Amino acid sequence: MEQGVQQKKNEMQLGDPYLDLRKLSGYSSLSVSTLRGYIKEGTLMYYKVKGKILVRKSHFDQWMRQFEVDRKKDLDDLVDDVISRVKH
């Protein structure tokens, strides 16, 4: 909870910028075409001003959280897979 409050304070101080796809690509290391794909599928929220696509940094960061990897779960799944293959 404390981390969320601090993040909001930081966003307010930085002004929570809007990023065009080129800047968002640099920020995220995702290609512009990959970002366009997520926008086209409707999963990434964006704004369009005079044909220019803009994404609010805080919205992008929140959207990215869905891709966070639970390393313990990944390891557990890997172990289960190996054990399953050894048994068969």
Secondary structure, 3 states (H helix, E strand, C coil): CHHHHHHHHHHHHHCCCEEEHHHHHHHHCCCHHHHHHHHHHCCCCCEEECCEEEEEHHHHHHHHHHHCCCHHHHHHHHHHHHHHHHHC
